[in-house]
Amino acid sequence: MKMSIVVRKDLAMGKGKIAAQVAHAAVDCAMRKSSKVDQWVSEGQKKVVVWAKDENELISLVTKAKSMGVRVCEIRDAGRTQLDPDTLTCAAFGPDEEEIIDKITGGLKLL
Amino acid sequence: MKMSIVVRKDLAMGKGKIAAQVAHAAVDCAMRKSSKVDQWVSEGQKKVVVWAKDENELISLVTKAKSMGVRVCEIRDAGRTQLDPDTLTCAAFGPDEEEIIDKITGGLKLL
């Protein structure tokens, strides 16, 4: 099982901001009880963090995941620091079977 | 309620590596059921990500948190990329009352 977190590359976020947003997305997806989450945790909660080039690319991945029935957790920033309010910053996908996650985010580059 | 995640500044980790380690720590601390976690989630899961200068500083914070009864989740890297196996990379503290977390990590700089 794997979780993939996709971060927008077109935003000017520092590494602490990125880490906090990614953690937010990962916690959101991990907190919803399911046997997939349980299995993912028992296997050591594998995660990859990858780039989307902009909001449009991230939204199209979200749409694809939803059409496949894969859990998605989108994060919008409150905008108190660095970003405008309600900016989509990242989204977590899964946890789900590695092959399924790779069909959505497998082509993206690691941060 | 707040969670603080403390990352070692003396390791050569890229921003994707940092984000994945921080997410790992945050998920670990969030997955243990407690009324503090429930309250933290309902309040929007406030997080800060800060630097410790090295392993010794991070270990002393972990020891302090444990002596105060604050939940701590230490992350050690499997060492498949970038780091030696079993390297302590970061730790999450809480979630707990903001004043309590600040007694442990309040003096540290944001990433």
Backbone of each chain as ProteinMPNN parsed JSONL, in Angstrom:
{"seq_chain_A": "MKMSIVVRKDLAMGKGKIAAQVAHAAVDCAMRKSSKVDQWVSEGQKKVVVWAKDENELISLVTKAKSMGVRVCEIRDAGRTQLDPDTLTCAAFGPDEEEIIDKITGGLKLL", "coords_chain_A": {"N_chain_A": [[0.847, -1.191, 0.0], [0.367, 2.286, -0.621], [0.789, 5.805, -0.123], [0.458, 8.793, -1.912], [1.635, 12.059, -2.112], [0.942, 15.046, -3.622], [2.392, 18.002, -4.643], [2.026, 21.44, -5.456], [4.148, 22.905, -7.798], [4.287, 25.454, -8.73], [3.883, 27.343, -6.793], [5.201, 29.668, -4.429], [6.506, 28.265, -2.047], [8.216, 27.782, 0.98], [10.475, 25.289, 2.447], [9.561, 24.488, 4.966], [6.915, 25.265, 4.958], [5.974, 23.647, 2.848], [6.404, 21.111, 4.043], [4.607, 21.217, 6.213], [2.133, 21.448, 4.893], [2.068, 19.073, 3.423], [2.1, 17.228, 5.519], [-0.345, 17.828, 6.667], [-2.137, 16.99, 4.646], [-1.495, 14.245, 4.545], [-2.172, 13.395, 7.136], [-4.926, 13.925, 7.111], [-5.851, 12.046, 5.157], [-5.041, 9.716, 6.42], [-6.542, 9.623, 8.73], [-9.125, 8.811, 8.244], [-10.961, 6.077, 8.929], [-10.229, 2.875, 7.676], [-9.816, -0.355, 6.144], [-7.765, -0.274, 4.364], [-6.151, 1.819, 5.275], [-5.357, 0.725, 7.731], [-3.856, -1.467, 6.83], [-1.838, -0.183, 5.397], [-0.561, 1.273, 7.459], [0.372, -0.863, 8.987], [2.255, -1.869, 7.298], [4.193, 0.023, 7.382], [3.59, 2.562, 6.503], [4.168, 3.659, 3.738], [5.192, 6.394, 1.781], [5.202, 8.749, -0.918], [6.421, 11.851, -2.129], [5.603, 14.159, -4.462], [5.869, 16.368, -7.353], [3.361, 18.478, -8.869], [2.877, 20.416, -11.823], [1.267, 22.691, -11.799], [-1.855, 24.273, -10.668], [-3.91, 23.36, -12.355], [-2.935, 20.887, -13.285], [-2.847, 19.469, -10.87], [-5.553, 19.466, -10.122], [-6.622, 17.94, -12.19], [-5.536, 15.448, -11.609], [-6.778, 14.939, -9.193], [-9.44, 14.721, -10.009], [-9.262, 12.469, -11.647], [-8.515, 10.521, -9.727], [-10.771, 10.489, -8.079], [-12.645, 9.505, -9.87], [-11.755, 6.955, -10.065], [-12.305, 5.949, -7.633], [-10.479, 6.33, -5.605], [-9.265, 7.452, -2.516], [-8.987, 10.909, -1.82], [-7.367, 13.731, -0.467], [-7.612, 17.024, -0.397], [-5.741, 19.96, 0.148], [-6.246, 23.197, 1.238], [-4.844, 26.348, 1.723], [-5.028, 28.474, 4.553], [-3.973, 30.927, 4.226], [-2.602, 32.693, 5.901], [0.084, 33.031, 5.901], [2.591, 33.504, 3.453], [0.889, 32.636, 1.217], [-2.047, 33.33, -0.862], [-5.376, 33.461, 0.551], [-7.153, 30.351, 0.756], [-5.811, 28.936, -1.193], [-5.172, 26.148, -3.223], [-2.869, 23.825, -2.261], [-1.714, 21.261, -2.089], [-2.326, 17.7, -2.453], [-3.298, 14.607, -1.024], [-3.197, 11.188, -1.974], [-4.766, 8.158, -1.57], [-4.193, 6.013, 1.332], [-3.598, 3.281, -0.959], [-3.573, 0.399, -3.157], [-0.356, -0.016, -4.555], [-0.054, -0.121, -7.389], [-2.397, 1.066, -8.242], [-2.238, 3.673, -7.196], [0.023, 4.48, -8.588], [-1.002, 4.643, -11.151], [-2.179, 7.067, -11.107], [-0.359, 9.025, -10.058], [2.099, 8.212, -10.856], [3.695, 9.178, -12.934], [4.929, 11.463, -12.104], [7.506, 13.745, -10.904], [9.76, 13.219, -8.151], [9.954, 15.358, -5.287]], "CA_chain_A": [[0.0, 0.0, 0.0], [1.158, 3.512, -0.731], [0.142, 7.109, -0.218], [1.23, 9.736, -2.694], [1.223, 13.436, -1.854], [1.33, 15.828, -4.793], [2.559, 19.402, -4.238], [2.135, 22.37, -6.592], [5.479, 23.475, -7.967], [4.193, 26.854, -9.168], [3.695, 28.233, -5.648], [6.464, 29.989, -3.763], [6.459, 27.779, -0.668], [9.464, 27.343, 1.589], [10.418, 23.854, 2.768], [8.735, 24.267, 6.159], [5.529, 25.368, 4.497], [5.678, 22.409, 2.112], [6.327, 19.986, 4.989], [3.373, 21.326, 6.995], [0.998, 21.168, 4.013], [2.112, 17.635, 3.119], [1.688, 16.533, 6.745], [-1.783, 18.057, 6.797], [-2.809, 16.1, 3.687], [-1.268, 12.851, 4.938], [-2.983, 13.116, 8.332], [-6.335, 13.869, 6.681], [-6.149, 10.766, 4.509], [-4.793, 8.612, 7.355], [-7.487, 9.636, 9.852], [-10.396, 8.187, 7.886], [-10.791, 4.65, 9.21], [-10.507, 1.89, 6.631], [-8.876, -1.476, 6.199], [-6.587, 0.133, 3.592], [-5.291, 2.591, 6.179], [-4.775, -0.216, 8.695], [-2.82, -2.252, 6.161], [-0.756, 0.761, 5.08], [0.164, 1.54, 8.703], [1.074, -2.077, 9.422], [3.381, -2.062, 6.377], [5.181, 1.084, 7.565], [3.057, 3.794, 5.881], [4.972, 4.154, 2.611], [4.744, 7.666, 1.191], [6.063, 9.491, -1.828], [6.026, 13.254, -2.264], [5.943, 14.489, -5.859], [5.443, 17.677, -7.856], [2.517, 18.795, -10.032], [3.444, 21.683, -12.29], [0.395, 23.829, -11.453], [-3.157, 23.921, -10.108], [-4.675, 22.566, -13.327], [-2.466, 19.498, -13.283], [-3.258, 18.837, -9.613], [-7.002, 19.243, -10.169], [-6.937, 16.827, -13.096], [-5.207, 14.218, -10.88], [-7.833, 14.752, -8.19], [-10.62, 14.254, -10.736], [-8.994, 11.088, -12.054], [-8.55, 9.657, -8.529], [-12.164, 10.344, -7.637], [-13.347, 8.638, -10.83], [-11.273, 5.592, -9.809], [-12.688, 5.555, -6.277], [-9.336, 6.444, -4.696], [-9.39, 8.539, -1.544], [-8.188, 12.107, -2.076], [-7.504, 14.792, 0.537], [-7.071, 18.266, -0.924], [-5.437, 20.944, 1.184], [-6.274, 24.613, 0.853], [-4.176, 27.097, 2.778], [-5.795, 29.591, 5.114], [-3.409, 32.153, 3.671], [-2.049, 33.634, 6.89], [1.5, 33.252, 5.571], [3.155, 33.107, 2.145], [-0.023, 32.391, 0.098], [-3.391, 33.902, -0.81], [-6.329, 32.576, 1.226], [-7.874, 29.315, 0.016], [-5.001, 28.399, -2.288], [-4.928, 24.702, -3.251], [-1.413, 23.678, -2.186], [-1.305, 19.874, -2.315], [-3.368, 16.705, -2.207], [-2.833, 13.24, -0.76], [-3.939, 10.148, -2.695], [-4.647, 6.862, -0.93], [-3.414, 4.886, 0.813], [-4.252, 2.281, -1.797], [-2.609, -0.484, -3.813], [0.696, 0.745, -5.225], [-0.32, -0.037, -8.834], [-3.495, 2.014, -8.452], [-1.688, 5.011, -6.947], [0.948, 4.797, -9.676], [-1.775, 5.026, -12.342], [-2.571, 8.48, -10.955], [0.745, 9.946, -9.823], [3.355, 7.523, -11.18], [4.517, 9.896, -13.897], [5.394, 12.753, -11.563], [8.859, 13.747, -10.333], [9.946, 13.411, -6.713], [10.423, 16.679, -4.844]], "C_chain_A": [[0.887, 1.246, 0.0], [0.249, 4.735, -0.673], [1.058, 8.013, -1.026], [0.725, 11.133, -2.36], [1.821, 14.313, -2.951], [1.278, 17.312, -4.423], [2.675, 20.279, -5.481], [3.51, 23.031, -6.638], [5.435, 24.972, -8.286], [3.959, 27.83, -8.017], [5.038, 28.474, -4.97], [6.382, 29.576, -2.293], [7.839, 27.369, -0.208], [9.343, 25.896, 2.046], [9.611, 23.55, 4.021], [7.258, 24.327, 5.828], [5.114, 24.097, 3.754], [5.495, 21.244, 3.084], [5.018, 20.032, 5.769], [2.15, 20.986, 6.15], [0.919, 19.672, 3.682], [1.65, 16.833, 4.334], [0.184, 16.658, 6.952], [-2.558, 17.079, 5.891], [-2.697, 14.638, 4.119], [-2.108, 12.486, 6.159], [-4.454, 13.014, 7.946], [-6.682, 12.513, 6.083], [-5.966, 9.586, 5.469], [-5.859, 8.517, 8.442], [-8.826, 8.987, 9.516], [-10.242, 6.671, 8.0], [-11.112, 3.802, 7.979], [-9.493, 0.772, 6.739], [-7.623, -1.138, 5.388], [-5.621, 0.932, 4.455], [-4.599, 1.653, 7.17], [-3.625, -1.004, 8.064], [-1.587, -1.399, 5.854], [0.092, 1.05, 6.322], [0.982, 0.317, 9.106], [2.286, -2.359, 8.538], [4.424, -0.952, 6.481], [4.846, 2.407, 6.88], [3.976, 4.417, 4.812], [4.348, 5.395, 1.986], [5.73, 8.123, 0.134], [5.513, 10.91, -1.941], [6.528, 13.725, -3.625], [5.366, 15.851, -6.252], [4.35, 17.566, -8.921], [2.96, 20.164, -10.512], [2.588, 22.894, -11.935], [-0.96, 23.336, -10.946], [-3.952, 23.04, -11.07], [-4.244, 21.104, -13.334], [-2.929, 18.78, -12.018], [-4.757, 18.53, -9.63], [-7.342, 18.068, -11.091], [-6.586, 15.481, -12.451], [-6.278, 13.891, -9.843], [-9.087, 14.171, -8.852], [-10.463, 12.798, -11.148], [-9.107, 10.133, -10.865], [-9.987, 9.424, -8.085], [-12.924, 9.405, -8.567], [-12.942, 7.178, -10.639], [-11.655, 5.098, -8.414], [-11.548, 5.592, -5.276], [-9.541, 7.661, -3.779], [-8.45, 9.694, -1.883], [-8.431, 13.105, -0.957], [-6.804, 16.036, 0.013], [-6.849, 19.252, 0.219], [-5.459, 22.347, 0.59], [-5.72, 25.412, 2.021], [-5.016, 28.276, 3.237], [-5.216, 30.937, 4.687], [-2.909, 33.157, 4.686], [-0.589, 33.947, 6.584], [1.767, 32.801, 4.139], [2.165, 33.041, 0.98], [-1.323, 33.182, 0.239], [-4.335, 32.919, -0.107], [-6.944, 31.578, 0.251], [-7.117, 28.795, -1.209], [-4.868, 26.878, -2.15], [-3.421, 24.481, -3.291], [-0.95, 22.262, -2.527], [-2.503, 18.962, -2.117], [-2.709, 15.366, -1.955], [-3.769, 12.26, -1.448], [-3.686, 8.813, -2.008], [-4.756, 6.964, 0.586], [-4.263, 3.886, 0.039], [-3.155, 1.391, -2.392], [-1.61, 0.355, -4.619], [0.428, 0.929, -6.726], [-1.405, 0.989, -9.134], [-3.003, 3.45, -8.265], [-0.771, 5.427, -8.102], [0.225, 5.161, -10.962], [-2.157, 6.509, -12.302], [-1.343, 9.386, -10.911], [2.109, 9.371, -10.213], [4.268, 8.271, -12.134], [5.153, 11.162, -13.371], [6.768, 12.628, -10.906], [8.844, 13.914, -8.825], [10.402, 14.838, -6.416], [11.915, 16.639, -4.596]], "O_chain_A": [[1.992, 1.252, 0.542], [-0.9, 4.701, -1.113], [2.276, 8.002, -0.849], [-0.483, 11.365, -2.33], [3.031, 14.321, -3.176], [0.256, 17.811, -3.951], [3.343, 19.909, -6.447], [3.971, 23.627, -5.664], [6.435, 25.673, -8.129], [3.849, 29.034, -8.25], [5.9, 27.596, -4.941], [6.213, 30.416, -1.409], [8.557, 26.68, -0.933], [8.25, 25.33, 2.039], [9.034, 22.468, 4.134], [6.454, 23.549, 6.342], [4.042, 23.542, 4.0], [4.54, 20.477, 2.962], [4.384, 18.996, 5.968], [1.233, 20.316, 6.625], [-0.164, 19.086, 3.666], [0.895, 15.87, 4.195], [-0.477, 15.703, 7.362], [-3.509, 16.431, 6.328], [-3.671, 13.888, 4.066], [-2.688, 11.402, 6.217], [-5.154, 12.112, 8.406], [-7.684, 11.901, 6.454], [-6.654, 8.573, 5.346], [-6.061, 7.447, 9.016], [-9.587, 8.648, 10.423], [-9.479, 6.06, 7.251], [-12.14, 3.994, 7.328], [-8.438, 0.933, 7.352], [-6.542, -1.649, 5.679], [-4.407, 0.74, 4.373], [-3.399, 1.775, 7.415], [-2.569, -1.186, 8.67], [-0.45, -1.837, 6.029], [1.321, 1.068, 6.245], [2.137, 0.438, 9.513], [3.236, -3.011, 8.972], [5.424, -0.969, 5.763], [5.713, 3.263, 6.702], [4.48, 5.529, 4.965], [3.151, 5.44, 1.702], [6.937, 7.918, 0.262], [4.306, 11.136, -1.86], [7.727, 13.694, -3.902], [4.497, 16.4, -5.574], [4.395, 16.678, -9.772], [3.376, 20.995, -9.705], [3.109, 23.999, -11.784], [-1.183, 22.133, -10.811], [-4.594, 22.079, -10.646], [-5.077, 20.199, -13.382], [-3.352, 17.626, -12.075], [-5.177, 17.456, -9.2], [-8.251, 17.292, -10.799], [-7.255, 14.481, -12.71], [-6.637, 12.731, -9.64], [-9.713, 13.252, -8.324], [-11.389, 11.997, -11.022], [-9.717, 9.069, -10.973], [-10.371, 8.302, -7.757], [-13.746, 8.607, -8.117], [-13.689, 6.27, -11.004], [-11.361, 3.957, -8.056], [-11.625, 4.965, -4.22], [-9.936, 8.739, -4.222], [-7.276, 9.488, -2.192], [-9.572, 13.306, -0.541], [-5.576, 16.107, -0.023], [-7.666, 19.36, 1.135], [-4.795, 22.642, -0.404], [-6.087, 25.178, 3.173], [-5.629, 28.979, 2.434], [-5.888, 31.965, 4.775], [-2.799, 34.345, 4.382], [-0.083, 35.004, 6.963], [1.204, 31.805, 3.686], [2.544, 33.356, -0.149], [-1.659, 33.646, 1.329], [-4.13, 31.706, -0.157], [-7.219, 31.897, -0.906], [-7.724, 28.276, -2.147], [-4.496, 26.379, -1.088], [-2.76, 24.898, -4.242], [0.081, 22.081, -3.176], [-3.562, 19.399, -1.667], [-1.702, 15.022, -2.575], [-4.98, 12.473, -1.5], [-2.541, 8.381, -1.875], [-5.356, 7.915, 1.088], [-5.442, 3.67, 0.32], [-1.966, 1.608, -2.156], [-1.991, 1.32, -5.281], [0.656, 2.01, -7.269], [-1.349, 1.692, -10.143], [-3.309, 4.331, -9.069], [-0.789, 6.579, -8.537], [0.763, 5.903, -11.784], [-2.424, 7.12, -13.337], [-1.277, 10.387, -11.625], [3.146, 9.972, -9.933], [5.476, 8.037, -12.152], [5.844, 11.864, -14.11], [7.147, 11.563, -10.419], [8.025, 14.654, -8.28], [11.141, 15.443, -7.193], [12.506, 17.65, -4.217]]}, "seq_chain_B": "MKMSIVVRKDLAMGKGKIAAQVAHAAVDCAMRKSSKVDQWVSEGQKKVVVWAKDENELISLVTKAKSMGVRVCEIRDAGRTQLDPDTLTCAAFGPDEEEIIDKITGGLKLL", "coords_chain_B": {"N_chain_B": [[-5.097, 23.591, 20.564], [-2.048, 22.067, 19.545], [0.374, 20.689, 17.288], [3.799, 20.031, 17.137], [6.476, 19.691, 14.953], [9.732, 18.628, 14.863], [12.696, 19.022, 13.143], [15.87, 17.703, 12.213], [18.529, 19.856, 11.576], [21.085, 19.344, 10.827], [21.308, 17.312, 9.008], [21.62, 16.24, 5.622], [19.06, 16.687, 4.031], [16.793, 16.751, 1.334], [13.982, 18.835, 0.228], [11.736, 17.24, -0.338], [12.295, 14.877, 0.974], [12.37, 15.828, 3.625], [9.667, 16.646, 3.847], [8.326, 14.175, 3.625], [9.297, 12.796, 5.882], [8.385, 14.441, 7.954], [5.631, 14.221, 7.557], [5.322, 11.533, 8.119], [5.917, 11.472, 10.883], [3.873, 13.157, 11.855], [1.556, 11.743, 11.131], [1.929, 9.399, 12.65], [1.7, 10.407, 15.314], [-0.885, 11.393, 15.166], [-2.462, 9.172, 14.761], [-2.831, 7.749, 17.078], [-5.421, 7.143, 19.141], [-7.081, 9.655, 20.973], [-8.611, 12.056, 23.175], [-7.366, 14.454, 22.931], [-6.288, 14.383, 20.336], [-8.685, 14.281, 18.876], [-9.765, 16.779, 19.52], [-7.82, 18.5, 18.487], [-7.978, 17.877, 15.74], [-10.585, 18.756, 15.238], [-10.237, 21.422, 15.56], [-8.801, 22.111, 13.377], [-6.286, 20.999, 13.064], [-3.671, 22.334, 13.855], [-0.289, 22.931, 13.055], [3.238, 23.238, 13.553], [6.43, 23.475, 12.028], [9.683, 23.009, 12.849], [13.228, 23.687, 13.367], [15.77, 21.605, 14.858], [19.131, 21.833, 16.02], [20.832, 19.638, 15.936], [21.264, 16.029, 16.461], [21.607, 15.633, 19.235], [20.293, 17.86, 20.37], [17.676, 17.368, 19.534], [17.139, 14.913, 20.797], [17.243, 15.705, 23.461], [14.984, 17.308, 23.63], [13.02, 15.396, 23.179], [13.324, 13.817, 25.46], [12.623, 15.683, 27.438], [9.916, 16.157, 26.736], [8.79, 13.63, 27.19], [9.126, 13.446, 29.947], [7.306, 15.307, 30.727], [4.97, 14.123, 30.078], [4.025, 14.394, 27.509], [2.956, 13.371, 24.313], [5.183, 11.823, 22.067], [6.541, 11.245, 18.857], [9.03, 9.662, 17.405], [10.989, 9.61, 14.466], [12.787, 7.364, 12.568], [14.926, 6.892, 9.875], [14.784, 4.506, 7.248], [16.901, 4.452, 5.586], [17.22, 4.001, 2.875], [17.539, 5.945, 1.004], [19.523, 8.835, 0.686], [20.224, 8.957, 3.513], [22.025, 7.412, 6.313], [21.16, 4.086, 7.501], [18.601, 3.912, 9.995], [18.779, 6.479, 11.014], [17.929, 9.098, 13.178], [15.571, 11.37, 12.24], [13.501, 13.26, 12.636], [10.973, 14.454, 14.97], [7.663, 14.307, 16.204], [5.619, 16.257, 18.358], [2.983, 16.095, 20.579], [-0.505, 16.057, 19.472], [-1.135, 18.751, 21.788], [-1.961, 21.01, 24.495], [-1.335, 24.331, 23.49], [0.381, 25.967, 25.072], [1.798, 24.087, 26.499], [3.147, 22.613, 24.51], [4.695, 24.706, 23.539], [6.435, 25.076, 25.653], [8.254, 23.13, 25.203], [9.143, 23.22, 22.491], [9.066, 25.853, 21.804], [11.165, 27.667, 21.57], [12.442, 27.269, 19.186], [13.48, 27.759, 15.755], [11.382, 28.37, 12.896], [11.221, 26.263, 9.999]], "CA_chain_B": [[-4.208, 22.426, 20.511], [-1.005, 22.214, 18.529], [1.426, 19.687, 17.132], [5.045, 20.613, 16.674], [7.369, 18.68, 14.392], [11.096, 19.16, 14.952], [13.525, 18.372, 12.119], [17.309, 17.95, 12.377], [19.096, 20.739, 10.563], [22.444, 18.918, 10.481], [21.265, 16.248, 8.002], [21.471, 16.762, 4.259], [17.807, 16.176, 3.468], [16.085, 17.625, 0.404], [12.667, 19.225, 0.758], [10.796, 16.119, -0.43], [12.652, 13.977, 2.074], [11.878, 16.47, 4.855], [8.197, 16.598, 3.873], [7.884, 12.797, 3.884], [9.609, 12.46, 7.277], [7.474, 15.22, 8.807], [4.308, 13.605, 7.416], [5.38, 10.269, 8.845], [5.826, 11.789, 12.323], [2.552, 13.726, 12.144], [0.568, 10.657, 11.049], [2.119, 8.539, 13.822], [1.121, 11.021, 16.517], [-2.331, 11.605, 14.973], [-3.191, 7.902, 14.674], [-3.12, 7.199, 18.408], [-6.7, 7.738, 19.541], [-7.184, 10.351, 22.253], [-9.483, 13.236, 23.092], [-6.527, 15.566, 22.453], [-6.244, 14.3, 18.872], [-10.014, 14.664, 18.368], [-9.924, 18.243, 19.654], [-6.866, 19.096, 17.554], [-8.544, 17.743, 14.396], [-11.787, 19.602, 15.112], [-9.777, 22.82, 15.504], [-8.079, 22.345, 12.113], [-4.949, 20.384, 13.183], [-2.562, 23.285, 13.781], [1.063, 22.333, 13.087], [4.406, 24.033, 13.207], [7.592, 22.656, 11.683], [10.827, 23.799, 13.319], [14.553, 23.057, 13.315], [16.734, 21.381, 15.946], [20.421, 21.972, 15.335], [21.465, 18.335, 15.724], [20.617, 14.901, 17.127], [21.594, 15.836, 20.694], [19.23, 18.802, 20.731], [16.38, 16.712, 19.34], [16.966, 13.908, 21.862], [16.95, 16.361, 24.746], [13.579, 17.721, 23.564], [12.214, 14.177, 23.34], [13.399, 13.455, 26.884], [11.823, 16.671, 28.176], [8.49, 15.916, 26.456], [8.375, 12.406, 27.876], [9.05, 13.734, 31.388], [6.095, 16.119, 30.923], [3.791, 13.345, 29.683], [3.564, 14.796, 26.174], [3.173, 12.359, 23.283], [6.294, 12.07, 21.141], [6.73, 10.217, 17.831], [10.35, 9.807, 16.783], [11.098, 8.945, 13.168], [14.116, 6.931, 12.129], [14.859, 6.59, 8.447], [15.271, 3.181, 6.857], [18.213, 4.653, 4.989], [17.333, 3.567, 1.474], [17.948, 7.105, 0.206], [20.054, 10.056, 1.297], [20.726, 8.887, 4.887], [22.406, 6.109, 6.863], [20.026, 3.388, 8.131], [18.249, 4.139, 11.401], [19.075, 7.854, 11.421], [16.829, 9.901, 13.732], [15.431, 12.531, 11.346], [12.592, 14.264, 13.186], [10.023, 13.941, 15.96], [6.449, 15.107, 16.406], [5.254, 16.457, 19.761], [1.58, 16.423, 20.727], [-1.018, 17.382, 19.818], [-1.391, 19.064, 23.192], [-2.207, 22.44, 24.702], [-0.299, 25.153, 22.863], [1.362, 26.432, 26.077], [2.639, 22.941, 26.865], [4.046, 22.371, 23.367], [5.653, 25.809, 23.453], [7.478, 24.889, 26.681], [9.243, 22.177, 24.681], [9.725, 23.588, 21.182], [8.766, 27.267, 21.524], [12.35, 28.473, 21.298], [13.103, 26.846, 17.942], [13.146, 28.522, 14.538], [10.617, 27.748, 11.814], [11.958, 25.882, 8.793]], "C_chain_B": [[-3.23, 22.591, 19.356], [-0.127, 20.973, 18.491], [2.654, 20.413, 16.602], [5.909, 19.488, 16.128], [8.76, 19.297, 14.262], [12.005, 18.339, 14.05], [14.999, 18.7, 12.384], [17.869, 18.752, 11.21], [20.459, 20.242, 10.063], [22.475, 17.772, 9.467], [21.047, 16.858, 6.622], [20.22, 16.173, 3.622], [17.221, 17.207, 2.508], [14.678, 17.895, 0.896], [11.62, 18.121, 0.659], [11.029, 15.111, 0.69], [12.129, 14.549, 3.397], [10.359, 16.333, 4.942], [7.7, 15.196, 4.209], [8.138, 12.402, 5.334], [8.661, 13.176, 8.236], [6.068, 14.613, 8.747], [4.234, 12.287, 8.177], [5.191, 10.509, 10.351], [4.429, 12.278, 12.69], [1.475, 12.642, 12.123], [0.699, 9.747, 12.265], [1.441, 9.133, 15.055], [-0.401, 11.188, 16.386], [-3.122, 10.304, 15.038], [-3.51, 7.3, 16.044], [-4.355, 7.903, 18.958], [-6.589, 8.429, 20.897], [-8.101, 11.55, 22.069], [-8.683, 14.447, 22.632], [-6.441, 15.571, 20.934], [-7.581, 14.753, 18.293], [-10.187, 16.183, 18.403], [-9.038, 18.978, 18.642], [-7.405, 19.032, 16.121], [-9.726, 18.683, 14.226], [-11.404, 21.076, 15.021], [-8.958, 23.111, 14.241], [-6.644, 21.865, 12.119], [-3.779, 21.345, 12.954], [-1.213, 22.593, 13.96], [2.105, 23.405, 12.882], [5.561, 23.076, 12.942], [8.826, 23.504, 11.959], [12.119, 22.987, 13.268], [15.126, 22.758, 14.7], [18.105, 21.376, 15.295], [21.111, 20.625, 15.073], [20.731, 17.25, 16.519], [20.525, 15.116, 18.642], [20.477, 16.78, 21.12], [17.864, 18.135, 20.602], [16.122, 15.677, 20.445], [16.645, 14.573, 23.196], [15.512, 16.887, 24.773], [12.642, 16.525, 23.77], [12.17, 13.772, 24.818], [12.539, 14.388, 27.731], [10.322, 16.41, 27.996], [7.989, 14.686, 27.21], [8.225, 12.654, 29.378], [7.816, 14.57, 31.719], [4.822, 15.348, 30.551], [3.211, 13.736, 28.339], [3.909, 13.697, 25.173], [4.304, 12.767, 22.338], [6.353, 10.928, 20.14], [8.041, 10.489, 17.112], [10.38, 9.028, 15.468], [12.556, 8.632, 12.871], [14.005, 6.469, 10.688], [15.466, 5.233, 8.139], [16.588, 3.268, 6.092], [18.358, 4.156, 3.57], [17.793, 4.706, 0.571], [18.515, 8.168, 1.124], [20.735, 9.884, 2.659], [21.206, 7.488, 5.246], [21.185, 5.443, 7.498], [19.859, 3.804, 9.587], [18.642, 5.534, 11.908], [17.823, 8.515, 11.988], [16.716, 11.181, 12.909], [14.577, 13.638, 11.945], [11.728, 13.623, 14.262], [8.835, 14.89, 16.024], [6.106, 15.118, 17.889], [3.79, 16.873, 19.822], [0.712, 15.584, 19.829], [-1.309, 17.523, 21.316], [-1.668, 20.567, 23.291], [-1.034, 23.253, 24.147], [0.784, 25.6, 23.863], [2.325, 25.309, 26.456], [3.637, 22.64, 25.751], [5.111, 23.462, 23.286], [6.743, 25.723, 24.522], [8.586, 23.971, 26.182], [9.94, 22.737, 23.44], [9.562, 25.075, 20.844], [9.974, 28.112, 21.159], [13.004, 28.19, 19.956], [12.618, 27.649, 16.739], [12.317, 27.71, 13.546], [11.537, 27.371, 10.664], [11.788, 26.939, 7.717]], "O_chain_B": [[-3.554, 23.181, 18.325], [0.088, 20.302, 19.5], [2.561, 21.287, 15.74], [6.058, 18.447, 16.77], [8.939, 20.342, 13.638], [12.079, 17.116, 14.174], [15.336, 19.83, 12.735], [17.714, 18.396, 10.042], [20.93, 20.666, 9.007], [23.554, 17.306, 9.102], [20.366, 17.874, 6.482], [20.301, 15.276, 2.782], [17.159, 18.394, 2.826], [14.219, 17.277, 1.856], [10.708, 18.064, 1.484], [10.088, 14.569, 1.271], [11.517, 13.833, 4.19], [9.826, 15.951, 5.983], [6.759, 15.041, 4.988], [7.3, 11.748, 5.955], [8.192, 12.589, 9.211], [5.395, 14.505, 9.772], [3.22, 11.966, 8.797], [4.399, 9.827, 11.002], [3.867, 11.869, 13.706], [0.593, 12.616, 12.981], [-0.31, 9.36, 12.854], [0.698, 8.444, 15.754], [-1.119, 11.13, 17.384], [-4.316, 10.319, 15.335], [-4.373, 6.429, 16.149], [-4.336, 9.108, 19.209], [-6.065, 7.856, 21.852], [-8.336, 12.002, 20.949], [-9.232, 15.362, 22.018], [-6.511, 16.629, 20.308], [-7.613, 15.52, 17.331], [-10.684, 16.791, 17.454], [-9.462, 19.954, 18.023], [-7.306, 20.005, 15.374], [-9.859, 19.335, 13.19], [-12.153, 21.885, 14.472], [-8.478, 24.229, 14.056], [-5.855, 22.276, 11.268], [-3.008, 21.2, 12.005], [-1.015, 21.792, 14.874], [1.896, 24.362, 12.136], [5.657, 22.009, 13.549], [8.998, 24.578, 11.382], [12.097, 21.763, 13.141], [14.983, 23.567, 15.616], [18.241, 20.962, 14.144], [21.873, 20.484, 14.117], [19.715, 17.515, 17.162], [19.501, 14.821, 19.257], [19.794, 16.532, 22.113], [16.996, 18.314, 21.457], [15.009, 15.584, 20.962], [15.852, 14.045, 23.975], [14.887, 16.907, 25.834], [11.616, 16.629, 24.441], [11.114, 13.43, 25.35], [11.82, 13.945, 28.626], [9.556, 16.436, 28.959], [6.904, 14.7, 27.793], [7.305, 12.132, 30.007], [7.333, 14.55, 32.852], [3.718, 15.872, 30.697], [2.048, 13.451, 28.051], [5.016, 13.16, 25.184], [4.368, 13.906, 21.875], [6.229, 9.764, 20.522], [8.149, 11.422, 16.315], [9.855, 7.918, 15.382], [13.428, 9.5, 12.914], [13.082, 5.735, 10.334], [16.505, 4.855, 8.68], [17.305, 2.276, 5.966], [19.47, 3.915, 3.1], [18.366, 4.472, -0.494], [18.017, 8.364, 2.232], [21.712, 10.575, 2.947], [20.856, 6.508, 4.589], [20.281, 6.128, 7.977], [20.833, 4.019, 10.309], [18.815, 5.73, 13.111], [16.769, 8.496, 11.351], [17.647, 11.986, 12.876], [14.886, 14.819, 11.785], [11.745, 12.405, 14.444], [8.981, 16.107, 15.913], [6.279, 14.119, 18.587], [3.39, 17.862, 19.21], [1.124, 14.491, 19.439], [-1.671, 16.566, 22.0], [-1.612, 21.291, 22.297], [0.126, 22.883, 24.329], [1.969, 25.607, 23.528], [3.509, 25.544, 26.702], [4.823, 22.436, 26.009], [6.276, 23.186, 23.002], [7.846, 26.233, 24.327], [9.714, 24.023, 26.671], [11.168, 22.728, 23.348], [9.881, 25.503, 19.735], [9.836, 29.152, 20.514], [14.016, 28.806, 19.619], [11.493, 28.149, 16.716], [12.529, 26.509, 13.382], [12.512, 28.068, 10.383], [12.334, 26.801, 6.623]]}, "name": "protein", "num_of_chains": 2, "seq": "MKMSIVVRKDLAMGKGKIAAQVAHAAVDCAMRKSSKVDQWVSEGQKKVVVWAKDENELISLVTKAKSMGVRVCEIRDAGRTQLDPDTLTCAAFGPDEEEIIDKITGGLKLLMKMSIVVRKDLAMGKGKIAAQVAHAAVDCAMRKSSKVDQWVSEGQKKVVVWAKDENELISLVTKAKSMGVRVCEIRDAGRTQLDPDTLTCAAFGPDEEEIIDKITGGLKLL"}
